[in-house]
Amino acid sequence: MTSGSLRTILCPIVFLLVAPLGQPLRSATISPREYRLRFFHTHSNERLDIVYRRGETYLPESLAKLDRYLRDSWTGEVHHFDPHLFDLLYDLTSSVKDDGGEIHVVCGYRTPASNETLRSRSANTGVAKNSLHMRAEAIDIRLPGVATAKVRDAALQLRRGGVGYYRASNFIHVDVGPVRQW
Ligand SMILES: [Zn+2]
């Protein structure tokens, strides 16, 4: 048998072996992981369903939409959010097996003036003077269908910043500042 005829016999066999294995590898490299979040805002009643990151790339138009969506509820002022906060929300929802579930937003960005107004209301003793809401590095949320205490525990386990639990109002605060708890 010549080496040429041996190749003719082997080639289809090699092809059959490689093709099924090659398929999933190829599709994995073509489409990077999509990071999607779904929100309902309890002040504006607006919904947002958005892919904010693909693989390692944050999508600037999506981040701009999120900044606007999470604007100060009292003044309408917009501030650029730290995108790591969205990664935190993404990992938080998946850690409580609520991937793609709607996140109810209680509060996003706050101007210093709005923060002061909230602080001055006696009922809102949980509003800090140097709140990270004023740096667009914090968000107050609840996940409908998941007990808020369970979401708090999951956020604490992530150890990615501050976690506050507001039992009476049924929400948690998460931020991407130093790791702390209240
Ligand atoms: Zn907060």
Backbone and ligand atoms as CSV (ligand in chain L), in Angstrom:
chain,resi,resn,atom,element,x,y,z
A,1,MET,N,N,0.853,-1.208,0.000
A,1,MET,CA,C,0.000,0.000,0.000
A,1,MET,C,C,0.885,1.254,0.000
A,2,THR,N,N,0.612,2.189,-0.890
A,2,THR,CA,C,1.403,3.423,-0.944
A,2,THR,C,C,0.941,4.360,0.181
A,3,SER,N,N,1.798,5.316,0.528
A,3,SER,CA,C,1.399,6.251,1.594
A,3,SER,C,C,0.190,7.075,1.158
A,4,GLY,N,N,0.064,7.308,-0.185
A,4,GLY,CA,C,-1.075,8.091,-0.717
A,4,GLY,C,C,-2.391,7.390,-0.444
A,5,SER,N,N,-2.448,6.066,-0.720
A,5,SER,CA,C,-3.726,5.373,-0.537
A,5,SER,C,C,-4.041,5.218,0.953
A,6,LEU,N,N,-2.991,5.169,1.783
A,6,LEU,CA,C,-3.230,5.080,3.236
A,6,LEU,C,C,-3.897,6.369,3.727
A,7,ARG,N,N,-3.412,7.514,3.201
A,7,ARG,CA,C,-4.020,8.813,3.568
A,7,ARG,C,C,-5.490,8.863,3.165
A,8,THR,N,N,-5.788,8.308,1.969
A,8,THR,CA,C,-7.167,8.330,1.473
A,8,THR,C,C,-8.082,7.570,2.429
A,9,ILE,N,N,-7.564,6.492,2.978
A,9,ILE,CA,C,-8.379,5.696,3.909
A,9,ILE,C,C,-8.497,6.402,5.263
A,10,LEU,N,N,-7.408,6.962,5.728
A,10,LEU,CA,C,-7.385,7.551,7.078
A,10,LEU,C,C,-8.150,8.871,7.189
A,11,CYS,N,N,-8.074,9.675,6.114
A,11,CYS,CA,C,-8.669,11.018,6.204
A,11,CYS,C,C,-10.127,11.039,6.654
A,12,PRO,N,N,-10.997,10.239,6.029
A,12,PRO,CA,C,-12.403,10.295,6.488
A,12,PRO,C,C,-12.545,9.874,7.939
A,13,ILE,N,N,-11.692,8.924,8.380
A,13,ILE,CA,C,-11.779,8.463,9.775
A,13,ILE,C,C,-11.394,9.598,10.721
A,14,VAL,N,N,-10.273,10.261,10.398
A,14,VAL,CA,C,-9.813,11.379,11.220
A,14,VAL,C,C,-10.874,12.468,11.266
A,15,PHE,N,N,-11.488,12.737,10.105
A,15,PHE,CA,C,-12.505,13.784,10.035
A,15,PHE,C,C,-13.672,13.455,10.966
A,16,LEU,N,N,-14.109,12.197,10.923
A,16,LEU,CA,C,-15.253,11.786,11.748
A,16,LEU,C,C,-14.942,11.931,13.232
A,17,LEU,N,N,-13.684,11.677,13.587
A,17,LEU,CA,C,-13.297,11.767,14.999
A,17,LEU,C,C,-13.231,13.219,15.475
A,18,VAL,N,N,-12.734,14.084,14.599
A,18,VAL,CA,C,-12.478,15.468,14.997
A,18,VAL,C,C,-13.743,16.324,14.967
A,19,ALA,N,N,-14.581,16.096,13.932
A,19,ALA,CA,C,-15.725,16.982,13.726
A,19,ALA,C,C,-16.641,17.135,14.949
A,20,PRO,N,N,-17.076,16.033,15.582
A,20,PRO,CA,C,-18.000,16.226,16.712
A,20,PRO,C,C,-17.342,16.943,17.883
A,21,LEU,N,N,-16.046,16.753,18.039
A,21,LEU,CA,C,-15.340,17.410,19.150
A,21,LEU,C,C,-15.115,18.888,18.843
A,22,GLY,N,N,-14.845,19.170,17.567
A,22,GLY,CA,C,-14.533,20.547,17.160
A,22,GLY,C,C,-15.714,21.489,17.320
A,23,GLN,N,N,-16.917,20.975,17.181
A,23,GLN,CA,C,-18.118,21.804,17.152
A,23,GLN,C,C,-18.318,22.657,18.423
A,24,PRO,N,N,-18.397,22.046,19.608
A,24,PRO,CA,C,-18.636,22.865,20.808
A,24,PRO,C,C,-17.491,23.823,21.113
A,25,LEU,N,N,-16.265,23.408,20.792
A,25,LEU,CA,C,-15.113,24.279,21.033
A,25,LEU,C,C,-15.233,25.563,20.228
A,26,ARG,N,N,-15.646,25.395,18.956
A,26,ARG,CA,C,-15.728,26.546,18.079
A,26,ARG,C,C,-16.797,27.530,18.569
A,27,SER,N,N,-17.993,27.001,18.928
A,27,SER,CA,C,-19.073,27.908,19.344
A,27,SER,C,C,-18.711,28.611,20.656
A,28,ALA,N,N,-17.912,27.969,21.506
A,28,ALA,CA,C,-17.528,28.588,22.781
A,28,ALA,C,C,-16.635,29.803,22.560
A,29,THR,N,N,-15.775,29.724,21.555
A,29,THR,CA,C,-14.870,30.855,21.335
A,29,THR,C,C,-15.585,31.994,20.600
A,30,ILE,N,N,-16.615,31.671,19.801
A,30,ILE,CA,C,-17.310,32.707,19.024
A,30,ILE,C,C,-18.188,33.567,19.932
A,31,SER,N,N,-18.953,32.939,20.834
A,31,SER,CA,C,-19.867,33.738,21.656
A,31,SER,C,C,-19.419,33.781,23.115
A,32,PRO,N,N,-18.851,34.921,23.547
A,32,PRO,CA,C,-18.461,35.049,24.953
A,32,PRO,C,C,-19.709,35.120,25.833
A,33,ARG,N,N,-19.509,34.862,27.116
A,33,ARG,CA,C,-20.625,34.854,28.062
A,33,ARG,C,C,-21.311,36.216,28.123
A,34,GLU,N,N,-22.641,36.187,28.112
A,34,GLU,CA,C,-23.424,37.424,28.209
A,34,GLU,C,C,-23.872,37.633,29.647
A,35,TYR,N,N,-23.640,38.833,30.142
A,35,TYR,CA,C,-24.065,39.177,31.504
A,35,TYR,C,C,-25.317,40.035,31.400
A,36,ARG,N,N,-26.433,39.416,31.789
A,36,ARG,CA,C,-27.731,40.068,31.630
A,36,ARG,C,C,-28.354,40.300,33.000
A,37,LEU,N,N,-28.999,41.447,33.157
A,37,LEU,CA,C,-29.710,41.755,34.399
A,37,LEU,C,C,-31.104,42.271,34.055
A,38,ARG,N,N,-32.062,41.949,34.914
A,38,ARG,CA,C,-33.432,42.454,34.737
A,38,ARG,C,C,-33.838,43.213,35.996
A,39,PHE,N,N,-34.385,44.408,35.792
A,39,PHE,CA,C,-34.736,45.265,36.930
A,39,PHE,C,C,-36.193,45.714,36.878
A,40,PHE,N,N,-36.728,45.968,38.066
A,40,PHE,CA,C,-37.962,46.728,38.206
A,40,PHE,C,C,-37.671,47.806,39.243
A,41,HIS,N,N,-37.944,49.063,38.896
A,41,HIS,CA,C,-37.644,50.163,39.807
A,41,HIS,C,C,-38.886,50.541,40.603
A,42,THR,N,N,-38.781,50.468,41.924
A,42,THR,CA,C,-39.973,50.667,42.761
A,42,THR,C,C,-40.395,52.146,42.852
A,43,HIS,N,N,-39.528,53.076,42.423
A,43,HIS,CA,C,-39.913,54.496,42.433
A,43,HIS,C,C,-40.519,54.903,41.090
A,44,SER,N,N,-39.844,54.546,39.996
A,44,SER,CA,C,-40.301,54.985,38.672
A,44,SER,C,C,-41.247,53.978,38.025
A,45,ASN,N,N,-41.313,52.762,38.592
A,45,ASN,CA,C,-42.082,51.651,38.003
A,45,ASN,C,C,-41.563,51.235,36.630
A,46,GLU,N,N,-40.334,51.666,36.285
A,46,GLU,CA,C,-39.762,51.288,34.993
A,46,GLU,C,C,-39.089,49.921,35.093
A,47,ARG,N,N,-39.126,49.208,33.963
A,47,ARG,CA,C,-38.416,47.931,33.885
A,47,ARG,C,C,-37.220,48.082,32.941
A,48,LEU,N,N,-36.190,47.301,33.195
A,48,LEU,CA,C,-35.012,47.306,32.320
A,48,LEU,C,C,-34.484,45.879,32.232
A,49,ASP,N,N,-34.296,45.435,30.999
A,49,ASP,CA,C,-33.758,44.094,30.741
A,49,ASP,C,C,-32.537,44.341,29.871
A,50,ILE,N,N,-31.342,44.061,30.405
A,50,ILE,CA,C,-30.153,44.563,29.722
A,50,ILE,C,C,-28.946,43.626,29.827
A,51,VAL,N,N,-28.232,43.500,28.705
A,51,VAL,CA,C,-26.930,42.817,28.705
A,51,VAL,C,C,-25.894,43.927,28.846
A,52,TYR,N,N,-25.191,43.930,29.970
A,52,TYR,CA,C,-24.274,45.057,30.231
A,52,TYR,C,C,-22.821,44.682,29.983
A,53,ARG,N,N,-22.554,43.377,29.770
A,53,ARG,CA,C,-21.165,42.922,29.624
A,53,ARG,C,C,-21.141,41.671,28.752
A,54,ARG,N,N,-20.150,41.588,27.885
A,54,ARG,CA,C,-19.943,40.384,27.074
A,54,ARG,C,C,-18.521,39.925,27.297
A,55,GLY,N,N,-18.361,38.752,27.864
A,55,GLY,CA,C,-17.021,38.280,28.206
A,55,GLY,C,C,-16.403,39.254,29.199
A,56,GLU,N,N,-15.240,39.788,28.838
A,56,GLU,CA,C,-14.555,40.731,29.729
A,56,GLU,C,C,-14.883,42.184,29.387
A,57,THR,N,N,-15.770,42.388,28.401
A,57,THR,CA,C,-16.030,43.740,27.913
A,57,THR,C,C,-17.342,44.313,28.441
A,58,TYR,N,N,-17.258,45.443,29.137
A,58,TYR,CA,C,-18.458,46.168,29.548
A,58,TYR,C,C,-18.955,46.964,28.353
A,59,LEU,N,N,-20.270,46.953,28.143
A,59,LEU,CA,C,-20.839,47.613,26.975
A,59,LEU,C,C,-21.220,49.053,27.330
A,60,PRO,N,N,-20.514,50.042,26.741
A,60,PRO,CA,C,-20.701,51.441,27.139
A,60,PRO,C,C,-22.144,51.936,27.014
A,61,GLU,N,N,-22.865,51.532,25.942
A,61,GLU,CA,C,-24.252,52.018,25.773
A,61,GLU,C,C,-25.134,51.456,26.884
A,62,SER,N,N,-24.867,50.211,27.269
A,62,SER,CA,C,-25.657,49.586,28.338
A,62,SER,C,C,-25.371,50.269,29.667
A,63,LEU,N,N,-24.096,50.578,29.914
A,63,LEU,CA,C,-23.748,51.239,31.175
A,63,LEU,C,C,-24.401,52.616,31.235
A,64,ALA,N,N,-24.462,53.304,30.100
A,64,ALA,CA,C,-25.112,54.622,30.062
A,64,ALA,C,C,-26.602,54.493,30.377
A,65,LYS,N,N,-27.234,53.440,29.841
A,65,LYS,CA,C,-28.659,53.203,30.125
A,65,LYS,C,C,-28.870,52.916,31.607
A,66,LEU,N,N,-27.962,52.123,32.171
A,66,LEU,CA,C,-28.070,51.785,33.598
A,66,LEU,C,C,-27.886,53.027,34.467
A,67,ASP,N,N,-26.933,53.878,34.088
A,67,ASP,CA,C,-26.705,55.117,34.846
A,67,ASP,C,C,-27.989,55.951,34.881
A,68,ARG,N,N,-28.631,56.013,33.716
A,68,ARG,CA,C,-29.855,56.802,33.626
A,68,ARG,C,C,-30.997,56.152,34.413
A,69,TYR,N,N,-31.073,54.852,34.282
A,69,TYR,CA,C,-32.130,54.089,34.959
A,69,TYR,C,C,-32.023,54.246,36.487
A,70,LEU,N,N,-30.779,54.270,36.987
A,70,LEU,CA,C,-30.555,54.325,38.439
A,70,LEU,C,C,-30.333,55.754,38.939
A,71,ARG,N,N,-30.827,56.718,38.174
A,71,ARG,CA,C,-30.689,58.145,38.514
A,71,ARG,C,C,-31.320,58.453,39.876
A,72,ASP,N,N,-30.956,59.591,40.428
A,72,ASP,CA,C,-31.542,60.058,41.684
A,72,ASP,C,C,-33.059,60.190,41.493
A,73,SER,N,N,-33.812,59.507,42.347
A,73,SER,CA,C,-35.276,59.468,42.181
A,73,SER,C,C,-35.933,60.806,42.477
A,74,TRP,N,N,-35.249,61.671,43.238
A,74,TRP,CA,C,-35.846,62.945,43.631
A,74,TRP,C,C,-35.490,64.073,42.654
A,75,THR,N,N,-34.217,64.111,42.217
A,75,THR,CA,C,-33.775,65.212,41.359
A,75,THR,C,C,-33.621,64.810,39.887
A,76,GLY,N,N,-33.548,63.508,39.617
A,76,GLY,CA,C,-33.347,63.048,38.240
A,76,GLY,C,C,-31.894,63.111,37.797
A,77,GLU,N,N,-31.001,63.488,38.721
A,77,GLU,CA,C,-29.579,63.582,38.350
A,77,GLU,C,C,-28.975,62.207,38.090
A,78,VAL,N,N,-28.092,62.174,37.090
A,78,VAL,CA,C,-27.471,60.915,36.658
A,78,VAL,C,C,-25.999,60.922,37.055
A,79,HIS,N,N,-25.497,59.785,37.520
A,79,HIS,CA,C,-24.086,59.661,37.899
A,79,HIS,C,C,-23.577,58.340,37.326
A,80,HIS,N,N,-22.320,58.303,36.903
A,80,HIS,CA,C,-21.784,57.060,36.346
A,80,HIS,C,C,-21.544,56.017,37.439
A,81,PHE,N,N,-22.153,54.842,37.273
A,81,PHE,CA,C,-22.020,53.767,38.263
A,81,PHE,C,C,-20.762,52.946,38.040
A,82,ASP,N,N,-20.211,52.456,39.140
A,82,ASP,CA,C,-19.101,51.517,39.074
A,82,ASP,C,C,-19.664,50.190,38.542
A,83,PRO,N,N,-19.215,49.727,37.346
A,83,PRO,CA,C,-19.809,48.499,36.771
A,83,PRO,C,C,-19.585,47.243,37.619
A,84,HIS,N,N,-18.621,47.299,38.545
A,84,HIS,CA,C,-18.413,46.132,39.416
A,84,HIS,C,C,-19.644,45.872,40.285
A,85,LEU,N,N,-20.442,46.934,40.494
A,85,LEU,CA,C,-21.680,46.770,41.245
A,85,LEU,C,C,-22.644,45.852,40.477
A,86,PHE,N,N,-22.636,45.958,39.153
A,86,PHE,CA,C,-23.510,45.107,38.339
A,86,PHE,C,C,-23.007,43.662,38.346
A,87,ASP,N,N,-21.677,43.500,38.366
A,87,ASP,CA,C,-21.118,42.150,38.499
A,87,ASP,C,C,-21.539,41.536,39.834
A,88,LEU,N,N,-21.531,42.373,40.853
A,88,LEU,CA,C,-21.944,41.911,42.183
A,88,LEU,C,C,-23.409,41.431,42.138
A,89,LEU,N,N,-24.276,42.217,41.493
A,89,LEU,CA,C,-25.693,41.836,41.386
A,89,LEU,C,C,-25.850,40.539,40.582
A,90,TYR,N,N,-25.057,40.441,39.521
A,90,TYR,CA,C,-25.098,39.243,38.673
A,90,TYR,C,C,-24.729,38.003,39.497
A,91,ASP,N,N,-23.634,38.091,40.237
A,91,ASP,CA,C,-23.180,36.953,41.045
A,91,ASP,C,C,-24.113,36.686,42.220
A,92,LEU,N,N,-24.688,37.758,42.740
A,92,LEU,CA,C,-25.616,37.610,43.871
A,92,LEU,C,C,-26.870,36.844,43.444
A,93,THR,N,N,-27.473,37.244,42.331
A,93,THR,CA,C,-28.685,36.550,41.868
A,93,THR,C,C,-28.370,35.089,41.536
A,94,SER,N,N,-27.206,34.843,40.957
A,94,SER,CA,C,-26.908,33.451,40.618
A,94,SER,C,C,-26.567,32.643,41.866
A,95,SER,N,N,-26.021,33.283,42.895
A,95,SER,CA,C,-25.682,32.526,44.107
A,95,SER,C,C,-26.927,32.113,44.895
A,96,VAL,N,N,-28.061,32.797,44.658
A,96,VAL,CA,C,-29.308,32.357,45.300
A,96,VAL,C,C,-30.221,31.648,44.280
A,97,LYS,N,N,-29.603,31.198,43.179
A,97,LYS,CA,C,-30.305,30.452,42.116
A,97,LYS,C,C,-31.460,31.261,41.528
A,98,ASP,N,N,-31.245,32.563,41.383
A,98,ASP,CA,C,-32.270,33.436,40.829
A,98,ASP,C,C,-31.715,34.126,39.575
A,99,ASP,N,N,-30.891,33.418,38.824
A,99,ASP,CA,C,-30.282,33.977,37.603
A,99,ASP,C,C,-31.370,34.500,36.672
A,100,GLY,N,N,-31.207,35.705,36.218
A,100,GLY,CA,C,-32.177,36.272,35.277
A,100,GLY,C,C,-33.466,36.727,35.938
A,101,GLY,N,N,-33.585,36.528,37.229
A,101,GLY,CA,C,-34.775,36.969,37.956
A,101,GLY,C,C,-34.786,38.486,38.080
A,102,GLU,N,N,-35.974,39.047,38.275
A,102,GLU,CA,C,-36.087,40.499,38.343
A,102,GLU,C,C,-35.560,41.021,39.694
A,103,ILE,N,N,-34.751,42.062,39.596
A,103,ILE,CA,C,-34.216,42.715,40.795
A,103,ILE,C,C,-35.058,43.954,41.051
A,104,HIS,N,N,-35.655,44.057,42.218
A,104,HIS,CA,C,-36.429,45.250,42.543
A,104,HIS,C,C,-35.510,46.302,43.158
A,105,VAL,N,N,-35.458,47.460,42.517
A,105,VAL,CA,C,-34.574,48.537,42.962
A,105,VAL,C,C,-35.335,49.456,43.917
A,106,VAL,N,N,-34.788,49.623,45.109
A,106,VAL,CA,C,-35.386,50.542,46.081
A,106,VAL,C,C,-34.694,51.904,45.966
A,107,CYS,N,N,-33.381,51.886,45.758
A,107,CYS,CA,C,-32.646,53.144,45.628
A,107,CYS,C,C,-31.322,52.915,44.904
A,108,GLY,N,N,-31.011,53.794,43.962
A,108,GLY,CA,C,-29.736,53.739,43.246
A,108,GLY,C,C,-28.866,54.922,43.642
A,109,TYR,N,N,-28.636,55.816,42.681
A,109,TYR,CA,C,-27.814,56.999,42.963
A,109,TYR,C,C,-28.586,58.011,43.820
A,110,ARG,N,N,-27.847,58.672,44.713
A,110,ARG,CA,C,-28.427,59.782,45.491
A,110,ARG,C,C,-27.461,60.948,45.462
A,111,THR,N,N,-27.962,62.136,45.155
A,111,THR,CA,C,-27.120,63.329,45.258
A,111,THR,C,C,-26.889,63.586,46.752
A,112,PRO,N,N,-25.833,64.329,47.102
A,112,PRO,CA,C,-25.614,64.667,48.522
A,112,PRO,C,C,-26.857,65.328,49.132
A,113,ALA,N,N,-27.542,66.182,48.367
A,113,ALA,CA,C,-28.730,66.869,48.888
A,113,ALA,C,C,-29.846,65.872,49.191
A,114,SER,N,N,-30.079,64.935,48.278
A,114,SER,CA,C,-31.115,63.915,48.518
A,114,SER,C,C,-30.749,63.053,49.709
A,115,ASN,N,N,-29.447,62.755,49.829
A,115,ASN,CA,C,-28.981,61.934,50.949
A,115,ASN,C,C,-29.259,62.643,52.280
A,116,GLU,N,N,-28.997,63.948,52.299
A,116,GLU,CA,C,-29.250,64.742,53.513
A,116,GLU,C,C,-30.744,64.762,53.856
A,117,THR,N,N,-31.573,64.941,52.838
A,117,THR,CA,C,-33.022,64.961,53.046
A,117,THR,C,C,-33.486,63.646,53.668
A,118,LEU,N,N,-32.980,62.554,53.123
A,118,LEU,CA,C,-33.354,61.235,53.651
A,118,LEU,C,C,-32.877,61.064,55.092
A,119,ARG,N,N,-31.650,61.549,55.350
A,119,ARG,CA,C,-31.060,61.437,56.692
A,119,ARG,C,C,-31.871,62.207,57.727
A,120,SER,N,N,-32.392,63.368,57.285
A,120,SER,CA,C,-33.090,64.240,58.223
A,120,SER,C,C,-34.456,63.668,58.620
A,121,ARG,N,N,-34.966,62.743,57.822
A,121,ARG,CA,C,-36.233,62.098,58.193
A,121,ARG,C,C,-35.931,61.054,59.253
A,122,SER,N,N,-36.547,61.225,60.400
A,122,SER,CA,C,-36.193,60.414,61.564
A,122,SER,C,C,-36.296,58.911,61.306
A,123,ALA,N,N,-37.236,58.501,60.463
A,123,ALA,CA,C,-37.448,57.064,60.240
A,123,ALA,C,C,-36.255,56.432,59.507
A,124,ASN,N,N,-35.525,57.245,58.736
A,124,ASN,CA,C,-34.431,56.690,57.931
A,124,ASN,C,C,-33.089,56.765,58.655
A,125,THR,N,N,-33.010,56.108,59.799
A,125,THR,CA,C,-31.779,56.150,60.582
A,125,THR,C,C,-30.650,55.388,59.891
A,126,GLY,N,N,-30.992,54.562,58.883
A,126,GLY,CA,C,-29.964,53.759,58.213
A,126,GLY,C,C,-29.221,54.508,57.124
A,127,VAL,N,N,-29.539,55.781,56.912
A,127,VAL,CA,C,-28.872,56.536,55.841
A,127,VAL,C,C,-27.572,57.153,56.365
A,128,ALA,N,N,-26.454,56.727,55.808
A,128,ALA,CA,C,-25.154,57.201,56.289
A,128,ALA,C,C,-24.808,58.561,55.710
A,129,LYS,N,N,-24.048,59.335,56.492
A,129,LYS,CA,C,-23.611,60.660,56.054
A,129,LYS,C,C,-22.740,60.560,54.797
A,130,ASN,N,N,-21.852,59.558,54.786
A,130,ASN,CA,C,-20.971,59.371,53.622
A,130,ASN,C,C,-21.409,58.187,52.770
A,131,SER,N,N,-22.702,58.090,52.580
A,131,SER,CA,C,-23.273,56.960,51.843
A,131,SER,C,C,-22.630,56.773,50.467
A,132,LEU,N,N,-22.328,55.528,50.132
A,132,LEU,CA,C,-21.749,55.240,48.817
A,132,LEU,C,C,-22.773,55.387,47.690
A,133,HIS,N,N,-24.047,55.616,48.052
A,133,HIS,CA,C,-25.053,55.942,47.027
A,133,HIS,C,C,-24.657,57.244,46.323
A,134,MET,N,N,-23.983,58.124,47.051
A,134,MET,CA,C,-23.587,59.428,46.494
A,134,MET,C,C,-22.416,59.300,45.523
A,135,ARG,N,N,-21.754,58.123,45.520
A,135,ARG,CA,C,-20.668,57.876,44.569
A,135,ARG,C,C,-21.090,56.874,43.503
A,136,ALA,N,N,-22.392,56.542,43.509
A,136,ALA,CA,C,-22.935,55.552,42.557
A,136,ALA,C,C,-22.166,54.232,42.662
A,137,GLU,N,N,-21.908,53.838,43.918
A,137,GLU,CA,C,-21.234,52.557,44.163
A,137,GLU,C,C,-22.102,51.649,45.032
A,138,ALA,N,N,-23.385,52.037,45.205
A,138,ALA,CA,C,-24.274,51.287,46.094
A,138,ALA,C,C,-25.669,51.191,45.493
A,139,ILE,N,N,-26.385,50.162,45.911
A,139,ILE,CA,C,-27.772,50.013,45.461
A,139,ILE,C,C,-28.561,49.276,46.547
A,140,ASP,N,N,-29.816,49.674,46.714
A,140,ASP,CA,C,-30.720,48.992,47.651
A,140,ASP,C,C,-31.686,48.163,46.824
A,141,ILE,N,N,-31.803,46.895,47.180
A,141,ILE,CA,C,-32.615,45.976,46.355
A,141,ILE,C,C,-33.363,44.950,47.208
A,142,ARG,N,N,-34.323,44.314,46.570
A,142,ARG,CA,C,-34.892,43.067,47.088
A,142,ARG,C,C,-35.154,42.180,45.884
A,143,LEU,N,N,-35.193,40.875,46.119
A,143,LEU,CA,C,-35.489,39.924,45.049
A,143,LEU,C,C,-36.823,39.270,45.366
A,144,PRO,N,N,-37.867,39.576,44.587
A,144,PRO,CA,C,-39.155,38.968,44.867
A,144,PRO,C,C,-39.023,37.447,44.718
A,145,GLY,N,N,-39.542,36.709,45.661
A,145,GLY,CA,C,-39.446,35.249,45.559
A,145,GLY,C,C,-38.268,34.675,46.323
A,146,VAL,N,N,-37.332,35.525,46.750
A,146,VAL,CA,C,-36.215,35.035,47.577
A,146,VAL,C,C,-36.251,35.821,48.887
A,147,ALA,N,N,-36.237,35.120,50.008
A,147,ALA,CA,C,-36.277,35.784,51.311
A,147,ALA,C,C,-35.106,36.763,51.416
A,148,THR,N,N,-35.397,37.983,51.867
A,148,THR,CA,C,-34.363,39.025,51.895
A,148,THR,C,C,-33.208,38.647,52.829
A,149,ALA,N,N,-33.496,37.936,53.912
A,149,ALA,CA,C,-32.420,37.492,54.813
A,149,ALA,C,C,-31.478,36.524,54.094
A,150,LYS,N,N,-32.035,35.729,53.195
A,150,LYS,CA,C,-31.216,34.782,52.428
A,150,LYS,C,C,-30.326,35.541,51.423
A,151,VAL,N,N,-30.884,36.590,50.825
A,151,VAL,CA,C,-30.113,37.412,49.882
A,151,VAL,C,C,-28.972,38.100,50.640
A,152,ARG,N,N,-29.285,38.579,51.860
A,152,ARG,CA,C,-28.248,39.205,52.691
A,152,ARG,C,C,-27.116,38.222,52.975
A,153,ASP,N,N,-27.472,36.998,53.382
A,153,ASP,CA,C,-26.440,36.003,53.691
A,153,ASP,C,C,-25.566,35.718,52.465
A,154,ALA,N,N,-26.209,35.641,51.307
A,154,ALA,CA,C,-25.461,35.374,50.069
A,154,ALA,C,C,-24.528,36.546,49.756
A,155,ALA,N,N,-25.013,37.778,49.983
A,155,ALA,CA,C,-24.185,38.974,49.729
A,155,ALA,C,C,-22.988,38.993,50.682
A,156,LEU,N,N,-23.217,38.613,51.936
A,156,LEU,CA,C,-22.122,38.577,52.906
A,156,LEU,C,C,-21.071,37.554,52.489
A,157,GLN,N,N,-21.533,36.437,51.963
A,157,GLN,CA,C,-20.600,35.381,51.543
A,157,GLN,C,C,-19.729,35.825,50.372
A,158,LEU,N,N,-20.266,36.686,49.528
A,158,LEU,CA,C,-19.478,37.162,48.370
A,158,LEU,C,C,-18.285,38.008,48.820
A,159,ARG,N,N,-18.443,38.704,49.961
A,159,ARG,CA,C,-17.371,39.562,50.505
A,159,ARG,C,C,-16.816,40.525,49.451
A,160,ARG,N,N,-17.722,41.295,48.829
A,160,ARG,CA,C,-17.290,42.203,47.773
A,160,ARG,C,C,-17.539,43.652,48.143
A,161,GLY,N,N,-17.952,43.914,49.396
A,161,GLY,CA,C,-18.232,45.293,49.795
A,161,GLY,C,C,-19.156,45.301,50.992
A,162,GLY,N,N,-19.846,46.444,51.185
A,162,GLY,CA,C,-20.737,46.577,52.328
A,162,GLY,C,C,-22.076,45.914,52.078
A,163,VAL,N,N,-22.653,45.376,53.175
A,163,VAL,CA,C,-23.981,44.767,53.098
A,163,VAL,C,C,-24.801,45.262,54.292
A,164,GLY,N,N,-25.925,45.879,54.011
A,164,GLY,CA,C,-26.821,46.331,55.074
A,164,GLY,C,C,-28.161,45.634,54.929
A,165,TYR,N,N,-28.751,45.288,56.058
A,165,TYR,CA,C,-30.038,44.583,56.032
A,165,TYR,C,C,-31.074,45.472,56.708
A,166,TYR,N,N,-32.128,45.809,55.983
A,166,TYR,CA,C,-33.209,46.635,56.515
A,166,TYR,C,C,-34.460,45.774,56.599
A,167,ARG,N,N,-34.566,45.104,57.739
A,167,ARG,CA,C,-35.618,44.115,57.924
A,167,ARG,C,C,-37.012,44.739,57.789
A,168,ALA,N,N,-37.236,45.876,58.450
A,168,ALA,CA,C,-38.569,46.485,58.466
A,168,ALA,C,C,-39.023,46.890,57.058
A,169,SER,N,N,-38.093,47.393,56.254
A,169,SER,CA,C,-38.451,47.820,54.901
A,169,SER,C,C,-38.229,46.717,53.875
A,170,ASN,N,N,-37.710,45.578,54.347
A,170,ASN,CA,C,-37.508,44.405,53.495
A,170,ASN,C,C,-36.640,44.672,52.260
A,171,PHE,N,N,-35.430,45.176,52.505
A,171,PHE,CA,C,-34.468,45.288,51.395
A,171,PHE,C,C,-33.059,45.177,51.948
A,172,ILE,N,N,-32.113,44.962,51.047
A,172,ILE,CA,C,-30.709,45.004,51.462
A,172,ILE,C,C,-29.982,46.078,50.654
A,173,HIS,N,N,-28.954,46.598,51.286
A,173,HIS,CA,C,-28.036,47.536,50.636
A,173,HIS,C,C,-26.787,46.735,50.295
A,174,VAL,N,N,-26.315,46.875,49.056
A,174,VAL,CA,C,-24.993,46.328,48.717
A,174,VAL,C,C,-24.177,47.422,48.045
A,175,ASP,N,N,-22.879,47.412,48.309
A,175,ASP,CA,C,-22.001,48.366,47.637
A,175,ASP,C,C,-20.655,47.721,47.362
A,176,VAL,N,N,-19.826,48.417,46.576
A,176,VAL,CA,C,-18.518,47.883,46.222
A,176,VAL,C,C,-17.406,48.621,46.969
A,177,GLY,N,N,-17.748,49.160,48.142
A,177,GLY,CA,C,-16.761,49.772,49.014
A,177,GLY,C,C,-16.087,48.698,49.862
A,178,PRO,N,N,-15.454,49.107,50.975
A,178,PRO,CA,C,-14.805,48.132,51.857
A,178,PRO,C,C,-15.814,47.110,52.396
A,179,VAL,N,N,-15.325,45.898,52.674
A,179,VAL,CA,C,-16.198,44.849,53.215
A,179,VAL,C,C,-16.617,45.204,54.634
A,180,ARG,N,N,-17.929,45.358,54.858
A,180,ARG,CA,C,-18.458,45.630,56.176
A,180,ARG,C,C,-19.925,45.240,56.208
A,181,GLN,N,N,-20.514,45.300,57.394
A,181,GLN,CA,C,-21.871,44.773,57.563
A,181,GLN,C,C,-22.621,45.571,58.609
A,182,TRP,N,N,-23.911,45.799,58.405
A,182,TRP,CA,C,-24.755,46.398,59.429
A,182,TRP,C,C,-26.168,45.892,59.294
L,1,ZN,ZN,ZN,-28.271,51.786,50.585
